[in-house]
Amino acid sequence: MISTRLSVIDEIFLRTHRGYGIPIALQGIWRTTETVTRQELGRVHQELAVGQLGRRVGKPRIPGARLRWDISSDSLPLEYGTDAVDDVIGWADAQADVPLDPQYGPGWRLTAAPLAHGGTVVSLVCSHALADARGLIDAAAQAFSGDTRPVPVPHPGSDARDAIAMILTVLVRSIAATARLWVSKKARAELRAFTTADTGGVAPHRARQMHAVIVDIDAAEWDSTAERVGGSANSLFVSIVATTMSELGSPAVTVDIPFRTGSGDANSIGMATVAVRGSDSPADIRIACKAAFGAPVGAPAGYPPEIVQLLPHRIAAKLTSTPGRGEVLCSNIGDIPSAVTTLGPHRSRGLATRAIHPNPSGAVSTIRMSTYISRMNGNYTLSLVCTDDALVGSSAELASAVQRALATRNLAGKPW
C-alpha cells in the first residue's frame, strides 16, 4: 500500500530543498558495453514519468493536515550527451546539479552519455523526498523492463479528517509521555539528552564539495571473508568503512545504518546508530548492530515523532536535522533485481547506487561520509561520498584509504 501522505522522514528530506540541511539526491549509475540508443532511453524516460517517481508534494487546505502526494508526470527532459566520458564518477557527480524539487518542479532526472572506451553510462537521480534507494531501484526496474503501469495513488482523503487525526494522535501521546516523565528517570534522561545535544555529539561541518570513490569487489571473496571472521556481509561492510575512517584519522566513529520498515512511505526506512572503531572485528560489529537495531533512532521519551509535522519548518529542522545521529552512513542496498541488470537488449556491466549532494553551497551536515553497497553480477559495488574537507582532501586520498582498508581483510577493489 503506497502512502498518500508524507511521513516524518519524507519531510526531513523535503526540508533540505528549503535550505534546512544538505541537499540529497539518490543516484543509480549504469554502465553497458554496448551503445544504448536515445530511442531506448526515451522509452525508459516515458515509463519513469508515469511510474513511482511520477508524483509531487501537494499542500493540504487545512492547517494540521500532513502534506500529501499528488500524481505528476512533469519531468526534466532526457539529456543524452555527445561528448565521450572517460571519468565516469566525475560525470555522474554533475548529473544532479540541476534544480530538483519534489514539490514545485520535477524531482528526478535521466541522463546518459557515450563512454570513451565503448558503451554507455546512464544516470538516474531523484530527490530523496520522492523515494528511498529501494524505491528508486524499483522504479528503474519497472521502467527498464517496460512493465510500468501508472501508479494508482489512492486519494489522500479529507484534509480535515487527517488534521483531526494528527492533532489527536500528537495530543494523546504527548500527554502520556509527559505523565511518564514524572515516574521514569530513563524517560527524563532521554529527553534531556535529546534537547541538549540532538546531533549526538557529532560536530557539524560545512559541505563545500564532494569527493567520491566507487569500487567493485568480488562477491564470493567478500562473503567468504565475512564467514571466516565470524561476521556477515553487512558487518564486514561496516568494518571496512570504519577502517577507512581510521585510515583517514578517525579511529572511532558513530555509524547510522538504515533498515527497511515496510511502512509504504516514500522513505520506508528506520535508522539505527552504532559506535564502532576501525580495529573492531566484523563479528563484534555484527553483535553491536543487532543491539542497535533493537533500539532504533526515534523521538525521545515516548513522544510521538509526528509532533514535528505540526511545527514550522525552522523548528522542525532543528529538532530533526537528519534521520539519524551518526557521522558516517552505511547503507546496504542489497541484491539488485534482475530487471535492472538489462536495459532492453543491453546487459549492464556495472551498477552503483549512492546519494550525492547537488550544489551544497556550504550547507551544514553532521554526516562526514556516506557509503553504500549493493550486489549484482557476482560483485559487490562499494560507493563512498565524502563532504568534509577536513577528513578528505581529494578523491585520490579517499580511494587510497579504501584500498588500504580492504587490504586489511585481504580484499581488493577494482576502481570505476
KETOR-157530 format. One record per residue (C-alpha): residue number from 1; z, x, y. Coordinates in nm, 4 decimals. Layout:
N
+-----+----------+----------+----------+
: num :       c3 :       c1 :       c2 :
+-----+----------+----------+----------+
: NUM :        Z :        X :        Y :
...
+-----+----------+----------+----------+
//
This chain:
416
+-----+----------+----------+----------+
: num :       c3 :       c1 :       c2 :
+-----+----------+----------+----------+
:   1 :   0.0000 :   0.0000 :   0.0000 :
:   2 :  -0.1092 :   0.1506 :   0.3313 :
:   3 :   0.1493 :   0.1125 :   0.6060 :
:   4 :   0.0346 :  -0.0843 :   0.9103 :
:   5 :   0.2896 :   0.0749 :   1.1459 :
:   6 :   0.3681 :   0.4337 :   1.2384 :
:   7 :   0.6696 :   0.5939 :   1.0757 :
:   8 :   0.9238 :   0.8242 :   1.2402 :
:   9 :   0.7347 :   1.1300 :   1.1139 :
:  10 :   0.3969 :   0.9876 :   1.2215 :
:  11 :   0.5365 :   0.9541 :   1.5737 :
:  12 :   0.6697 :   1.3112 :   1.5724 :
:  13 :   0.3140 :   1.4353 :   1.5187 :
:  14 :   0.1745 :   1.1864 :   1.7714 :
:  15 :   0.4080 :   1.3221 :   2.0396 :
:  16 :   0.2571 :   1.6694 :   2.0013 :
:  17 :  -0.0556 :   1.5222 :   2.1629 :
:  18 :   0.1560 :   1.4235 :   2.4627 :
:  19 :   0.2960 :   1.7667 :   2.5366 :
:  20 :   0.6088 :   1.7452 :   2.3217 :
:  21 :   0.5853 :   2.0380 :   2.0821 :
:  22 :   0.2953 :   2.2383 :   1.9465 :
:  23 :  -0.0313 :   2.0543 :   1.8660 :
:  24 :  -0.1013 :   2.0340 :   1.4912 :
:  25 :  -0.4349 :   1.9704 :   1.3216 :
:  26 :  -0.4785 :   1.9712 :   0.9454 :
:  27 :  -0.7844 :   2.1538 :   0.8162 :
:  28 :  -0.9807 :   2.1808 :   0.4950 :
:  29 :  -1.2311 :   2.4690 :   0.4732 :
:  30 :  -1.5012 :   2.4605 :   0.2034 :
:  31 :  -1.7419 :   2.7399 :   0.1090 :
:  32 :  -2.0516 :   2.6905 :  -0.1031 :
:  33 :  -2.3012 :   2.9409 :  -0.2390 :
:  34 :  -2.5893 :   2.7010 :  -0.1645 :
:  35 :  -2.7082 :   2.5527 :   0.1626 :
:  36 :  -2.5687 :   2.2094 :   0.2373 :
:  37 :  -2.8193 :   2.0184 :   0.4497 :
:  38 :  -2.7473 :   1.8332 :   0.7710 :
:  39 :  -2.8547 :   1.5114 :   0.5994 :
:  40 :  -2.5998 :   1.5586 :   0.3206 :
:  41 :  -2.3244 :   1.6267 :   0.5713 :
:  42 :  -2.4417 :   1.3328 :   0.7812 :
:  43 :  -2.3715 :   1.1033 :   0.4877 :
:  44 :  -2.0238 :   1.2549 :   0.4483 :
:  45 :  -1.9624 :   1.2060 :   0.8209 :
:  46 :  -2.0540 :   0.8391 :   0.7960 :
:  47 :  -1.8292 :   0.7926 :   0.4939 :
:  48 :  -1.5350 :   0.9572 :   0.6700 :
:  49 :  -1.5719 :   0.7230 :   0.9678 :
:  50 :  -1.5120 :   0.4152 :   0.7507 :
:  51 :  -1.2544 :   0.5763 :   0.5226 :
:  52 :  -0.8884 :   0.6642 :   0.5561 :
:  53 :  -0.9443 :   0.8599 :   0.8782 :
:  54 :  -1.1222 :   0.5669 :   1.0435 :
:  55 :  -0.8289 :   0.4354 :   1.2421 :
:  56 :  -0.6368 :   0.4922 :   1.5626 :
:  57 :  -0.2937 :   0.4219 :   1.7086 :
:  58 :  -0.2534 :   0.0874 :   1.8844 :
:  59 :   0.0222 :  -0.0127 :   2.1255 :
:  60 :   0.2360 :  -0.3180 :   2.0487 :
:  61 :   0.2541 :  -0.6006 :   2.3005 :
:  62 :   0.6282 :  -0.6497 :   2.2574 :
:  63 :   0.8893 :  -0.3843 :   2.3515 :
:  64 :   1.0801 :  -0.2646 :   2.0462 :
:  65 :   0.7911 :  -0.3114 :   1.8035 :
:  66 :   0.6539 :   0.0009 :   1.6386 :
:  67 :   0.3149 :   0.1482 :   1.7177 :
:  68 :   0.0502 :   0.0108 :   1.4810 :
:  69 :  -0.2658 :   0.1325 :   1.3082 :
:  70 :  -0.5963 :  -0.0225 :   1.4180 :
:  71 :  -0.9334 :   0.0249 :   1.2467 :
:  72 :  -1.1667 :   0.2519 :   1.4459 :
:  73 :  -1.4942 :   0.4152 :   1.3403 :
:  74 :  -1.5118 :   0.6263 :   1.6587 :
:  75 :  -1.5772 :   0.9902 :   1.5772 :
:  76 :  -1.6841 :   1.3163 :   1.7284 :
:  77 :  -2.0473 :   1.3950 :   1.6347 :
:  78 :  -2.1235 :   1.6099 :   1.3336 :
:  79 :  -2.1781 :   1.9656 :   1.4531 :
:  80 :  -2.3950 :   2.1917 :   1.2365 :
:  81 :  -2.4176 :   2.5411 :   1.3865 :
:  82 :  -2.7288 :   2.7554 :   1.3743 :
:  83 :  -2.5671 :   3.0982 :   1.4003 :
:  84 :  -2.4715 :   3.2553 :   1.0670 :
:  85 :  -2.0958 :   3.3029 :   1.0210 :
:  86 :  -1.9568 :   3.6305 :   0.8912 :
:  87 :  -1.5897 :   3.5807 :   0.9896 :
:  88 :  -1.5041 :   3.2537 :   0.8137 :
:  89 :  -1.1424 :   3.2434 :   0.9311 :
:  90 :  -1.2318 :   3.3179 :   1.2926 :
:  91 :  -1.4942 :   3.0427 :   1.2843 :
:  92 :  -1.2513 :   2.7992 :   1.1222 :
:  93 :  -0.9809 :   2.8737 :   1.3797 :
:  94 :  -1.2078 :   2.7458 :   1.6566 :
:  95 :  -1.3056 :   2.4165 :   1.4909 :
:  96 :  -1.0051 :   2.2226 :   1.6218 :
:  97 :  -1.0444 :   2.3460 :   1.9808 :
:  98 :  -1.1544 :   2.0010 :   2.0898 :
:  99 :  -0.9516 :   1.7102 :   2.2292 :
: 100 :  -0.8426 :   1.5440 :   1.9050 :
: 101 :  -0.6411 :   1.2336 :   1.9894 :
: 102 :  -0.5402 :   0.9749 :   1.7285 :
: 103 :  -0.4665 :   0.7150 :   1.9965 :
: 104 :  -0.7183 :   0.7399 :   2.2792 :
: 105 :  -1.0043 :   0.9326 :   2.1221 :
: 106 :  -1.1392 :   1.0462 :   1.7871 :
: 107 :  -0.8687 :   1.2056 :   1.5763 :
: 108 :  -1.0919 :   1.4032 :   1.3382 :
: 109 :  -1.3969 :   1.6319 :   1.3365 :
: 110 :  -1.6507 :   1.7528 :   1.0777 :
: 111 :  -1.8421 :   2.0779 :   1.1397 :
: 112 :  -2.0470 :   2.3257 :   0.9369 :
: 113 :  -2.2407 :   2.6486 :   0.9707 :
: 114 :  -2.4536 :   2.8783 :   0.7524 :
: 115 :  -2.2808 :   3.1821 :   0.6029 :
: 116 :  -2.4152 :   3.5279 :   0.6765 :
: 117 :  -2.4395 :   3.6155 :   0.3061 :
: 118 :  -2.5776 :   3.2805 :   0.1941 :
: 119 :  -2.4288 :   2.9382 :   0.1525 :
: 120 :  -2.2454 :   2.7071 :   0.3902 :
: 121 :  -1.8967 :   2.6782 :   0.5353 :
: 122 :  -1.7660 :   2.3291 :   0.6150 :
: 123 :  -1.4573 :   2.2370 :   0.8175 :
: 124 :  -1.2809 :   1.9011 :   0.8329 :
: 125 :  -0.9948 :   1.8788 :   1.0820 :
: 126 :  -0.7786 :   1.5841 :   1.1764 :
: 127 :  -0.4696 :   1.5187 :   1.3819 :
: 128 :  -0.1550 :   1.5430 :   1.1696 :
: 129 :  -0.0609 :   1.1985 :   1.3031 :
: 130 :  -0.3558 :   1.0474 :   1.1132 :
: 131 :  -0.2786 :   1.1960 :   0.7740 :
: 132 :  -0.0789 :   1.4482 :   0.5788 :
: 133 :  -0.2525 :   1.7133 :   0.3683 :
: 134 :  -0.2904 :   1.4876 :   0.0652 :
: 135 :  -0.4293 :   1.2089 :   0.2846 :
: 136 :  -0.6896 :   1.4447 :   0.4316 :
: 137 :  -0.7911 :   1.5650 :   0.0856 :
: 138 :  -0.8141 :   1.2096 :  -0.0477 :
: 139 :  -1.0338 :   1.1089 :   0.2482 :
: 140 :  -1.2599 :   1.4078 :   0.1824 :
: 141 :  -1.2747 :   1.3347 :  -0.1911 :
: 142 :  -1.3965 :   0.9798 :  -0.1296 :
: 143 :  -1.6497 :   1.0907 :   0.1313 :
: 144 :  -1.7834 :   1.3808 :  -0.0781 :
: 145 :  -1.8327 :   1.1605 :  -0.3814 :
: 146 :  -1.9867 :   0.8773 :  -0.1797 :
: 147 :  -1.7230 :   0.6427 :  -0.3157 :
: 148 :  -1.5716 :   0.5484 :   0.0178 :
: 149 :  -1.5015 :   0.1828 :   0.0705 :
: 150 :  -1.3953 :   0.0571 :   0.4125 :
: 151 :  -1.0178 :   0.0904 :   0.4164 :
: 152 :  -0.8646 :  -0.2588 :   0.4141 :
: 153 :  -0.5908 :  -0.2048 :   0.6712 :
: 154 :  -0.3593 :  -0.5061 :   0.6379 :
: 155 :  -0.2798 :  -0.6919 :   0.9574 :
: 156 :   0.0336 :  -0.5432 :   1.1104 :
: 157 :   0.1781 :  -0.8879 :   1.1646 :
: 158 :   0.3707 :  -1.0192 :   1.4577 :
: 159 :   0.4921 :  -0.7637 :   1.7125 :
: 160 :   0.7830 :  -0.9947 :   1.7915 :
: 161 :   0.8864 :  -1.0063 :   1.4251 :
: 162 :   0.8590 :  -0.6285 :   1.3954 :
: 163 :   1.0629 :  -0.5744 :   1.7128 :
: 164 :   1.3392 :  -0.8068 :   1.5920 :
: 165 :   1.3467 :  -0.6369 :   1.2501 :
: 166 :   1.3591 :  -0.2916 :   1.4110 :
: 167 :   1.6389 :  -0.3800 :   1.6529 :
: 168 :   1.8462 :  -0.5491 :   1.3828 :
: 169 :   1.7982 :  -0.2560 :   1.1420 :
: 170 :   1.8973 :   0.0005 :   1.4030 :
: 171 :   2.1887 :  -0.2074 :   1.5328 :
: 172 :   2.3448 :  -0.2911 :   1.1963 :
: 173 :   2.3086 :   0.0593 :   1.0507 :
: 174 :   2.4271 :   0.2241 :   1.3730 :
: 175 :   2.7412 :   0.0085 :   1.3772 :
: 176 :   2.8089 :   0.1019 :   1.0138 :
: 177 :   2.7513 :   0.4718 :   1.0849 :
: 178 :   2.9780 :   0.4641 :   1.3900 :
: 179 :   3.2538 :   0.2981 :   1.1879 :
: 180 :   3.2140 :   0.5675 :   0.9232 :
: 181 :   3.2847 :   0.8373 :   1.1835 :
: 182 :   3.6432 :   0.7115 :   1.2090 :
: 183 :   3.7161 :   0.7832 :   0.8427 :
: 184 :   3.4812 :   1.0652 :   0.7416 :
: 185 :   3.5262 :   1.4252 :   0.8556 :
: 186 :   3.1955 :   1.5092 :   0.6891 :
: 187 :   3.0121 :   1.2480 :   0.8957 :
: 188 :   3.1704 :   1.3764 :   1.2164 :
: 189 :   3.0734 :   1.7326 :   1.1268 :
: 190 :   2.7132 :   1.6271 :   1.0551 :
: 191 :   2.6838 :   1.4503 :   1.3900 :
: 192 :   2.8465 :   1.7392 :   1.5773 :
: 193 :   2.6118 :   1.9929 :   1.4179 :
: 194 :   2.3086 :   1.7775 :   1.4950 :
: 195 :   2.3936 :   1.7199 :   1.8601 :
: 196 :   2.4856 :   2.0817 :   1.9329 :
: 197 :   2.2008 :   2.2613 :   1.7522 :
: 198 :   1.9150 :   2.0399 :   1.6430 :
: 199 :   1.6986 :   2.3469 :   1.5705 :
: 200 :   1.9436 :   2.4659 :   1.3050 :
: 201 :   1.9994 :   2.7943 :   1.4845 :
: 202 :   1.6296 :   2.8874 :   1.4869 :
: 203 :   1.5256 :   3.0326 :   1.8218 :
: 204 :   1.2084 :   2.8655 :   1.9531 :
: 205 :   0.9134 :   3.0732 :   2.0713 :
: 206 :   0.6118 :   3.0076 :   2.2903 :
: 207 :   0.2921 :   2.9891 :   2.0864 :
: 208 :   0.0048 :   3.1529 :   2.2731 :
: 209 :  -0.2363 :   3.2412 :   1.9913 :
: 210 :  -0.2796 :   3.2196 :   1.6152 :
: 211 :  -0.3066 :   3.4929 :   1.3554 :
: 212 :  -0.4357 :   3.3683 :   1.0208 :
: 213 :  -0.4971 :   3.5006 :   0.6697 :
: 214 :  -0.6457 :   3.3352 :   0.3591 :
: 215 :  -0.6446 :   3.4962 :   0.0135 :
: 216 :  -0.7316 :   3.3841 :  -0.3395 :
: 217 :  -0.5084 :   3.4809 :  -0.6336 :
: 218 :  -0.5951 :   3.4370 :  -0.9996 :
: 219 :  -0.4095 :   3.1237 :  -1.1158 :
: 220 :  -0.3428 :   3.2466 :  -1.4701 :
: 221 :  -0.1822 :   3.5650 :  -1.3371 :
: 222 :   0.0223 :   3.3699 :  -1.0846 :
: 223 :   0.1529 :   3.1227 :  -1.3442 :
: 224 :   0.2342 :   3.3911 :  -1.5999 :
: 225 :   0.4224 :   3.5894 :  -1.3343 :
: 226 :   0.6238 :   3.2826 :  -1.2359 :
: 227 :   0.7127 :   3.2140 :  -1.6002 :
: 228 :   0.8035 :   3.5779 :  -1.6669 :
: 229 :   1.0570 :   3.5899 :  -1.3810 :
: 230 :   1.2119 :   3.2525 :  -1.4614 :
: 231 :   1.0625 :   3.0691 :  -1.1651 :
: 232 :   0.7930 :   2.8113 :  -1.1075 :
: 233 :   0.4570 :   2.8314 :  -0.9334 :
: 234 :   0.6239 :   2.6789 :  -0.6266 :
: 235 :   0.9294 :   2.9054 :  -0.6188 :
: 236 :   0.7011 :   3.2077 :  -0.6596 :
: 237 :   0.5089 :   3.0806 :  -0.3577 :
: 238 :   0.8285 :   3.0604 :  -0.1500 :
: 239 :   0.9320 :   3.4032 :  -0.2794 :
: 240 :   0.6026 :   3.5643 :  -0.1758 :
: 241 :   0.6276 :   3.4082 :   0.1701 :
: 242 :   0.9906 :   3.5216 :   0.2085 :
: 243 :   0.8904 :   3.8730 :   0.1034 :
: 244 :   0.6053 :   3.8640 :   0.3555 :
: 245 :   0.8559 :   3.7729 :   0.6274 :
: 246 :   1.0785 :   4.0588 :   0.5107 :
: 247 :   0.7831 :   4.2975 :   0.5344 :
: 248 :   0.7411 :   4.1784 :   0.8934 :
: 249 :   1.1039 :   4.2499 :   0.9790 :
: 250 :   1.2749 :   3.9160 :   0.8978 :
: 251 :   1.4607 :   3.9654 :   0.5673 :
: 252 :   1.6446 :   3.6309 :   0.5843 :
: 253 :   1.4684 :   3.3073 :   0.6815 :
: 254 :   1.5094 :   2.9314 :   0.6668 :
: 255 :   1.2169 :   2.7583 :   0.4990 :
: 256 :   1.1018 :   2.3978 :   0.5367 :
: 257 :   0.9444 :   2.2595 :   0.2173 :
: 258 :   0.7610 :   1.9239 :   0.2414 :
: 259 :   0.7614 :   1.6853 :  -0.0523 :
: 260 :   0.5816 :   1.3584 :  -0.1219 :
: 261 :   0.7732 :   1.0326 :  -0.0774 :
: 262 :   0.5056 :   0.7782 :  -0.1726 :
: 263 :   0.6042 :   0.5623 :   0.1244 :
: 264 :   0.2466 :   0.4624 :   0.2115 :
: 265 :   0.2817 :   0.6017 :   0.5635 :
: 266 :   0.0118 :   0.8228 :   0.7133 :
: 267 :   0.2571 :   1.1074 :   0.6564 :
: 268 :   0.4235 :   1.0216 :   0.3276 :
: 269 :   0.6443 :   1.3283 :   0.3342 :
: 270 :   1.0080 :   1.4272 :   0.3438 :
: 271 :   1.1427 :   1.7705 :   0.4242 :
: 272 :   1.3927 :   1.9977 :   0.2520 :
: 273 :   1.5246 :   2.3146 :   0.4161 :
: 274 :   1.6430 :   2.6175 :   0.2200 :
: 275 :   1.7753 :   2.9587 :   0.3257 :
: 276 :   1.6143 :   3.2485 :   0.1372 :
: 277 :   1.5828 :   3.6251 :   0.1525 :
: 278 :   1.2878 :   3.8412 :   0.0642 :
: 279 :   1.4999 :   4.0029 :  -0.2070 :
: 280 :   1.5795 :   3.6694 :  -0.3789 :
: 281 :   1.4230 :   3.6180 :  -0.7186 :
: 282 :   1.1891 :   3.3235 :  -0.7848 :
: 283 :   1.4500 :   3.1992 :  -1.0350 :
: 284 :   1.7216 :   3.1917 :  -0.7672 :
: 285 :   1.4837 :   3.0296 :  -0.5186 :
: 286 :   1.3957 :   2.7638 :  -0.7745 :
: 287 :   1.7642 :   2.6701 :  -0.8049 :
: 288 :   1.8096 :   2.6694 :  -0.4264 :
: 289 :   1.5028 :   2.4494 :  -0.3772 :
: 290 :   1.6236 :   2.1990 :  -0.6345 :
: 291 :   1.9527 :   2.1683 :  -0.4463 :
: 292 :   1.7697 :   2.1325 :  -0.1129 :
: 293 :   1.5501 :   1.8507 :  -0.2459 :
: 294 :   1.8713 :   1.6637 :  -0.3306 :
: 295 :   1.9786 :   1.6767 :   0.0355 :
: 296 :   1.6608 :   1.6435 :   0.2451 :
: 297 :   1.6499 :   1.6649 :   0.6224 :
: 298 :   1.7208 :   1.3337 :   0.7897 :
: 299 :   1.9202 :   1.1512 :   1.0526 :
: 300 :   2.2854 :   1.2656 :   1.0582 :
: 301 :   2.5975 :   1.0783 :   0.9526 :
: 302 :   2.4168 :   0.7738 :   0.8186 :
: 303 :   2.2498 :   0.6791 :   1.1462 :
: 304 :   1.9069 :   0.5160 :   1.0995 :
: 305 :   1.6131 :   0.7512 :   1.1704 :
: 306 :   1.4264 :   0.4542 :   1.3219 :
: 307 :   1.6518 :   0.4730 :   1.6278 :
: 308 :   1.4172 :   0.7326 :   1.7818 :
: 309 :   1.1302 :   0.4813 :   1.7704 :
: 310 :   1.3158 :   0.2715 :   2.0265 :
: 311 :   1.3648 :   0.5632 :   2.2658 :
: 312 :   1.1347 :   0.7095 :   2.5356 :
: 313 :   0.9109 :   0.9967 :   2.4185 :
: 314 :   1.1099 :   1.2590 :   2.6104 :
: 315 :   1.4412 :   1.1683 :   2.4463 :
: 316 :   1.2895 :   1.1102 :   2.1026 :
: 317 :   1.1186 :   1.4500 :   2.1177 :
: 318 :   1.4477 :   1.6214 :   2.1997 :
: 319 :   1.6189 :   1.4573 :   1.9023 :
: 320 :   1.3318 :   1.5129 :   1.6563 :
: 321 :   1.1219 :   1.8079 :   1.7689 :
: 322 :   0.9957 :   1.8733 :   1.4132 :
: 323 :   1.0320 :   1.7032 :   1.0729 :
: 324 :   1.2412 :   1.9996 :   0.9517 :
: 325 :   1.4821 :   2.2691 :   1.0695 :
: 326 :   1.3287 :   2.5926 :   0.9423 :
: 327 :   1.1403 :   2.8822 :   1.0954 :
: 328 :   0.8871 :   2.9007 :   0.8115 :
: 329 :   0.6945 :   2.6177 :   0.6473 :
: 330 :   0.5915 :   2.6423 :   0.2800 :
: 331 :   0.3641 :   2.3532 :   0.1837 :
: 332 :   0.2394 :   2.3320 :  -0.1754 :
: 333 :  -0.0685 :   2.1080 :  -0.1686 :
: 334 :  -0.1016 :   2.1218 :  -0.5468 :
: 335 :  -0.4152 :   2.0789 :  -0.7570 :
: 336 :  -0.7301 :   1.9904 :  -0.5644 :
: 337 :  -0.9003 :   1.6791 :  -0.7079 :
: 338 :  -1.2293 :   1.7392 :  -0.8857 :
: 339 :  -1.4117 :   1.5112 :  -0.6391 :
: 340 :  -1.3553 :   1.7735 :  -0.3675 :
: 341 :  -1.4936 :   2.0612 :  -0.5745 :
: 342 :  -1.8505 :   1.9388 :  -0.5251 :
: 343 :  -2.0405 :   1.8072 :  -0.2247 :
: 344 :  -2.3385 :   1.6232 :  -0.3687 :
: 345 :  -2.5086 :   1.8769 :  -0.5991 :
: 346 :  -2.3307 :   2.1730 :  -0.4374 :
: 347 :  -2.0229 :   2.3223 :  -0.6007 :
: 348 :  -1.7531 :   2.4732 :  -0.3852 :
: 349 :  -1.6708 :   2.8369 :  -0.4446 :
: 350 :  -1.3555 :   2.8214 :  -0.2339 :
: 351 :  -1.1325 :   2.5729 :  -0.0565 :
: 352 :  -0.8458 :   2.6495 :   0.1808 :
: 353 :  -0.6025 :   2.3936 :   0.3187 :
: 354 :  -0.3814 :   2.4599 :   0.6187 :
: 355 :  -0.2587 :   2.3385 :   0.9569 :
: 356 :  -0.3763 :   2.5031 :   1.2764 :
: 357 :  -0.2750 :   2.4715 :   1.6376 :
: 358 :  -0.5577 :   2.3934 :   1.8805 :
: 359 :  -0.5053 :   2.5236 :   2.2337 :
: 360 :  -0.1294 :   2.5839 :   2.2060 :
: 361 :  -0.1124 :   2.6983 :   2.5719 :
: 362 :   0.2419 :   2.8287 :   2.5438 :
: 363 :   0.3810 :   2.5241 :   2.3612 :
: 364 :   0.7325 :   2.5738 :   2.2272 :
: 365 :   0.7804 :   2.5814 :   1.8491 :
: 366 :   1.0556 :   2.6757 :   1.6060 :
: 367 :   0.8067 :   2.7335 :   1.3225 :
: 368 :   0.7111 :   3.1001 :   1.3383 :
: 369 :   0.4772 :   3.0894 :   1.0395 :
: 370 :   0.3297 :   2.8061 :   0.8343 :
: 371 :   0.1966 :   2.8699 :   0.4848 :
: 372 :   0.0008 :   2.6608 :   0.2362 :
: 373 :  -0.1062 :   2.6957 :  -0.1245 :
: 374 :  -0.3475 :   2.4932 :  -0.3363 :
: 375 :  -0.5145 :   2.5369 :  -0.6742 :
: 376 :  -0.8843 :   2.4982 :  -0.7568 :
: 377 :  -1.1408 :   2.6625 :  -0.9845 :
: 378 :  -0.8875 :   2.8914 :  -1.1532 :
: 379 :  -0.7492 :   3.0278 :  -0.8253 :
: 380 :  -0.4533 :   2.9684 :  -0.6024 :
: 381 :  -0.5583 :   2.9867 :  -0.2379 :
: 382 :  -0.2820 :   3.1035 :  -0.0071 :
: 383 :  -0.3185 :   3.0366 :   0.3677 :
: 384 :  -0.0852 :   3.1736 :   0.6336 :
: 385 :  -0.0832 :   3.0916 :   1.0050 :
: 386 :   0.1497 :   3.2694 :   1.2485 :
: 387 :   0.2006 :   3.1701 :   1.6130 :
: 388 :   0.4849 :   3.4094 :   1.7017 :
: 389 :   0.3531 :   3.7270 :   1.8663 :
: 390 :   0.6949 :   3.8883 :   1.8243 :
: 391 :   0.6566 :   3.8565 :   1.4471 :
: 392 :   0.2881 :   3.9414 :   1.4025 :
: 393 :   0.0609 :   4.1222 :   1.6449 :
: 394 :  -0.2685 :   4.0746 :   1.4603 :
: 395 :  -0.4274 :   3.9095 :   1.1588 :
: 396 :  -0.4741 :   4.2559 :   1.0058 :
: 397 :  -0.0984 :   4.3160 :   1.0256 :
: 398 :  -0.0315 :   3.9807 :   0.8599 :
: 399 :  -0.2887 :   4.0498 :   0.5858 :
: 400 :  -0.1289 :   4.3854 :   0.5093 :
: 401 :   0.2169 :   4.2288 :   0.4835 :
: 402 :   0.0888 :   3.9580 :   0.2461 :
: 403 :  -0.0767 :   4.2123 :   0.0166 :
: 404 :   0.2427 :   4.4211 :   0.0049 :
: 405 :   0.4423 :   4.1096 :  -0.0808 :
: 406 :   0.2014 :   4.0166 :  -0.3599 :
: 407 :   0.2150 :   4.3738 :  -0.4923 :
: 408 :   0.5928 :   4.3410 :  -0.5469 :
: 409 :   0.5017 :   4.0907 :  -0.8214 :
: 410 :   0.2007 :   4.2895 :  -0.9458 :
: 411 :  -0.0363 :   4.0386 :  -0.7896 :
: 412 :  -0.3329 :   4.0948 :  -0.5611 :
: 413 :  -0.5109 :   3.8619 :  -0.3222 :
: 414 :  -0.8843 :   3.8518 :  -0.2585 :
: 415 :  -0.9313 :   3.8070 :   0.1182 :
: 416 :  -1.1653 :   3.5465 :   0.2580 :
+-----+----------+----------+----------+
//
